[in-house]
Amino acid sequence: MFSDVLARSKIFENTHPEVVSDFVNKNIGRHKIEILDHETQRSGLSFKEFLGLGLTYITYGNNIRVRNAELENMFHLQIISKGKCEVGFKDEKVSLNPGDAIMLSPGEKMTLDYSCDCKKLIINVPESLVRTTALGEALSLPGSGISFKRRPLNLFAFPSMMKLFETILLEAEETGSDPAGVFNLYREILAKKLLFSFKSNVSLDRGSLDNSVAMQNIVQYIDENLKNDIDAEDLAEIANVSARSIYNGFANAFSTTPRKYIKDRKLKRIRDELISGSARNITEVAFSYGLMHLGRFSSDYKKLFGELPSETKRLR
């Protein structure tokens, strides 16, 4: 599985574990390693950045214990290709074998014990991407932030997911011009696949706030009128409820305010237009959605997507 992964992006081969560890600390995530038996220079690493995703294929070639600091603003999707890896949390341990995949969430401390023959693929997925995708699917987000359960999936039982990962890796190796903006779609497809395949604290009741048909209509109304000025009072009138109910509904379902939700939906729509090419001018498309302060627009856009509008347009 993934035998030729990132073959063109090899950084190290047959080197000391500390050399690989130093690269990981600088480019992937903070950690410390402990070599559990005699040292050998059989470590290797391939690395590629692709559309804001960090793609890493790593082997330490030794029995290694990795102590992770808390992950910052990134989910780590880890997939075992060969050997074994045991993930130790404060209150439990999870054993991973070939084909097993697990989502590690920001804010968690853990140790990872690698067998000497362990090889794994690690995909760094920005927290902002997962959150934005969940909002785009009208999923209910917890106030504490998104976190995934410590339950691995065996990808041999999910061939379509395996094919998706293989396609992303292949595209990363053959990155060239992308006139149709196809590459950016992989990010959203990946995020959706993770949200709907791995168990998490996100409610998968799409398009509903407290399972209310009236609130489903509110979400639909917002999406159909993103170029208009909409506020909580407008939504309250449409739903025939109080403005307080609207605020409570958005707080419970999306852990945000109506204003922030509407702004994020506008930014998501603008991103879609930049990717598809239907928006040729960033200023014009921002103004068309009522986002008149360009500095604030760019700042909010980068905070949500991890890149500036100009970068999205350039990636297309």
ZIUR-V25972 format. One record per backbone hydrogen bond with DSSP energy under -0.5 kcal/mol. NH is the residue of the N-H (numbers start at 0). CO is the residue of the C=O. If there is no record, write none. Layout:
nh = {NH & NH}
co = {CO & CO}
This chain:
nh = {4 & 6 & 8 & 9 & 10 & 11 & 14 & 18 & 19 & 20 & 21 & 22 & 23 & 24 & 25 & 26 & 27 & 28 & 31 & 33 & 35 & 35 & 36 & 41 & 42 & 43 & 44 & 45 & 46 & 47 & 49 & 52 & 53 & 54 & 54 & 55 & 55 & 56 & 57 & 58 & 59 & 63 & 63 & 64 & 65 & 65 & 66 & 66 & 67 & 67 & 68 & 70 & 72 & 74 & 75 & 76 & 76 & 77 & 77 & 78 & 79 & 80 & 80 & 81 & 84 & 85 & 86 & 86 & 87 & 87 & 88 & 88 & 93 & 95 & 98 & 99 & 100 & 101 & 103 & 103 & 106 & 107 & 109 & 110 & 111 & 112 & 113 & 113 & 114 & 117 & 118 & 119 & 120 & 121 & 122 & 123 & 123 & 124 & 124 & 125 & 126 & 129 & 130 & 131 & 132 & 133 & 134 & 135 & 136 & 137 & 138 & 139 & 140 & 140 & 144 & 148 & 150 & 151 & 152 & 154 & 154 & 156 & 157 & 160 & 161 & 162 & 163 & 164 & 165 & 166 & 167 & 168 & 169 & 170 & 171 & 172 & 173 & 174 & 180 & 184 & 184 & 185 & 185 & 186 & 186 & 187 & 188 & 189 & 190 & 191 & 192 & 193 & 194 & 195 & 196 & 197 & 200 & 202 & 205 & 206 & 207 & 207 & 208 & 209 & 211 & 212 & 215 & 216 & 217 & 218 & 219 & 220 & 221 & 222 & 223 & 224 & 224 & 225 & 227 & 229 & 234 & 235 & 236 & 237 & 238 & 239 & 240 & 245 & 246 & 247 & 248 & 249 & 250 & 251 & 252 & 253 & 254 & 254 & 255 & 260 & 261 & 262 & 263 & 264 & 265 & 266 & 267 & 268 & 269 & 270 & 271 & 272 & 273 & 274 & 275 & 276 & 277 & 278 & 279 & 284 & 285 & 286 & 287 & 288 & 288 & 289 & 290 & 291 & 293 & 296 & 297 & 298 & 299 & 300 & 301 & 302 & 303 & 304 & 305 & 310 & 311 & 312 & 313 & 314 & 315}
co = {1 & 3 & 5 & 6 & 44 & 44 & 42 & 15 & 15 & 16 & 17 & 18 & 19 & 20 & 21 & 22 & 23 & 23 & 66 & 64 & 33 & 62 & 62 & 39 & 14 & 58 & 11 & 56 & 8 & 54 & 52 & 49 & 123 & 47 & 52 & 53 & 121 & 45 & 119 & 43 & 117 & 61 & 113 & 33 & 63 & 111 & 31 & 64 & 65 & 109 & 29 & 107 & 70 & 124 & 103 & 74 & 122 & 75 & 101 & 120 & 99 & 78 & 118 & 118 & 95 & 112 & 84 & 93 & 85 & 110 & 86 & 91 & 86 & 84 & 79 & 96 & 152 & 77 & 75 & 101 & 70 & 104 & 67 & 87 & 65 & 85 & 63 & 111 & 83 & 114 & 81 & 57 & 78 & 55 & 76 & 53 & 121 & 74 & 122 & 123 & 72 & 125 & 126 & 127 & 128 & 129 & 130 & 131 & 132 & 134 & 133 & 202 & 138 & 252 & 141 & 198 & 148 & 149 & 100 & 98 & 152 & 153 & 154 & 157 & 157 & 158 & 159 & 160 & 161 & 162 & 163 & 164 & 165 & 166 & 167 & 168 & 169 & 171 & 177 & 180 & 181 & 181 & 182 & 182 & 183 & 183 & 184 & 185 & 186 & 187 & 188 & 189 & 190 & 191 & 192 & 193 & 146 & 139 & 203 & 137 & 137 & 204 & 211 & 207 & 208 & 210 & 211 & 212 & 213 & 214 & 215 & 216 & 217 & 218 & 219 & 220 & 221 & 222 & 224 & 227 & 230 & 231 & 232 & 233 & 234 & 235 & 235 & 241 & 242 & 243 & 244 & 245 & 246 & 247 & 248 & 249 & 249 & 250 & 249 & 256 & 257 & 258 & 259 & 260 & 261 & 262 & 263 & 264 & 265 & 266 & 267 & 268 & 269 & 270 & 271 & 272 & 272 & 272 & 277 & 280 & 281 & 282 & 283 & 284 & 285 & 286 & 285 & 289 & 291 & 292 & 293 & 294 & 295 & 296 & 297 & 298 & 299 & 300 & 301 & 307 & 307 & 308 & 309 & 310 & 311}
